[in-house]
Amino acid sequence: MKLSSRNVLLTLLLMLSIVLTACGASATPTVVPVTDAPVSTEAPANQNLILATTTSTQDSGLLDVLVPIFEEQTGYTVQTIAVGTGEALKMGEEGNADVLLVHAPASEVTYMEGGFGTDRFLVMHNDYIIVGPADDPAGIKGLGPKDAFLAIYNAGVPFVSRGDDSGTHKKEVSFWTKAEVDPAAEKLEWFIETGQGMGASLTVASEKGGYILTDRATYLANKDNLQLEILLEGNNALLNIYHVITVNAEKWPTVNSEGALAFAKFMVDPATQEIIKEFGVDKFGQPLFYPDADKTDADLGL
Amino acid sequence: MSDILEITFLSLQVSTIATLVSLLIGLPFGTWLALGHFRGRSFLLSIVNTGMALPPVVVGLIVAMMLWRSGVLGSLKLIYTPWAIIIAQTIISAPVVTGLTSAALEALDPRLQQQLLGLGASRPQMIWHLWREARLPLLAALMAGFGSVISEVGASMMVGGNIKGQTRVLTTAIVLETSKGDFDKALALSALLLTLTYLVNLALTSIQQKGARK
C-alpha cells in the first residue's frame, strides 16, 4: 500500500516536471530570421503585434498566407484574433489591439472620427452575394438588393441573419433599413438570428432552406457542404470593402504603433497586393479578394 | 501534420498544468473544508459546489477582461498566451477538485480521525493517512478536473484567441475547422481529442485500480 501511493505521487511529479520543462522551452521566444527583410535589418523593439480582424479573413485562409510572410520580413510576431468587425473596432477603441483589418466602412468612419485610429488604408474588396434555396421561393432573382430584401420580407420565407454586429451583419441591416422594414425588431418567425460566424450561419441557412447574405469567399469555401445557390450577385451595393486601421497610440501608450504601421504598409505593398490577387485562384478558379491599394474610396462608390 | 502534433501537445500541456495547479489548490482546500469545524463552512461548500458548474465562457470573459491591456492585470501581457488559458482552466477545474476532495474525505468514517489521533498520529500524519484511505475518489476528482478543462472551448477561445502556432488547442481548432466548413478535419481532430482524453483517463484509472487491489 505504501508503495502504491508513492507511485502515484512519483507519477504526478514526473508529469509535472515534464510539462514544466516543455513549457519553459516553448515559452522562450523564437528568434525570427530577418534575412529577407527589405527595409529594416534589426528586429523591432516590441515584437508582439495584436491584429484584430474578421472571421472572413481567417476562415478563407488568406491570413495564413500573408501573416507568415509579414513575420519573416519584419521580425514581428502577429497574434491574430478573429472576431466580428464590431468587436474588432471595440478592441481598437480600448487599446486591446494594435492594428485592425475590418470591413464595415460606415462604422470605421465613426471610429476614425472618434480619434481611435491613426491611419486607415483601403486594402481590398470582394463581394457579398445573396444565396438561398435553388427554387427561389421569394423570387429575388434579377432584383436589386433592396427589392430582394423587400421580396423576402413580403414572402415571409426563412432568412438567416448573423445577428452578431459583424461587418456582414451591419451590411445586412443597412439593406433592411433601405427597404424600410425591420424584421429583427418585429421578431418575425421566419427571421432566424444565429449570432454565429459566417460558416456556421451558412449551415443553418442550408438546413432551414433559407436565404442569407454572405461574403463570396466563405460561401465558396463551404459550397460543397451547402444546398444553397447564388441568387443575387454583381451589384455595386454588394461590395465588401476591407480597410486596415492602425490604433491611435496617443490614446493608449501600450499600443505597438510602429508594428501597426509596418503591418498596414505591408498590406498595401504592391507585392502583398499581388498575393491577394492570386489567392484562391488555384482552388476555386476565381480570386476571393480583389486588391485595391491603388484605388480610393470614391472609386468603390463609398 | 506537424501543426496537428503541436496543437495536440499544447492542449495536453495546458490542461495538465491547469489540472496539477488545481490539485495543489484543491487538495489542501478541500481537506480543510471537509475536516474543519468553523462558522460559514457550509456556505463555503455551497460556493465551491456552485464553482463546479462554472460556465467556461463566463470564466473566459472575466479572465479576458482582467488580462486585456485595458484590464487591471493588462501590464502582465498574458492575454493570448498559453498562460492565459492555464489561468482560466485552473479557475474552472480548481472548484471541481476542491469539491470532490471534500466529498471524498467527508465520506470516510468520522471515527477514523479520532482513532488516528488517539493512536498518537500528528495532524499531518492523520491527513496523509486519510488521503491514502480516500485515494480512489481523490483520483476520480483529479480525472474530473482534467476532464473539465481538456474539453472546454469557451474560455480557451476568449483568453487564448485561437492563434495559430501559439494558442490554438484541440477544441478551438475543432471550432475553427467547423466554421471553415472542413468537417473532415474537424472530425479527425475530435477523434484525436477523444483518444487523448481516453489515454489520460486510462493511465489514471490503472493507477487507481492498482491502488484498489492492494
Interface residues (C-beta under 8 A of the other chain):
Chain A: M1 L3 S4 S5 N7 V8 T11 L12 M15 L16 V19 L20 A22 C23 S26 A27 N48 I50 T55 Q58 D59 G61 D64 T77 Q79 T80 I81 A82 E94 G95 N96 Q196 G197 M198 G199 A200 L202 T203 A221 N222 D224 N225 W252 T254 V255
Chain B: F9 Q13 T16 I17 L20 L23 W68 R69 S70 G74 S75 K77 I79 Y80 P82 W131 R132 R135 L139 G161 N162 I163 K164 Q166 L176 T178 S179 K180 G181 F183 I207 K210 G211 K214
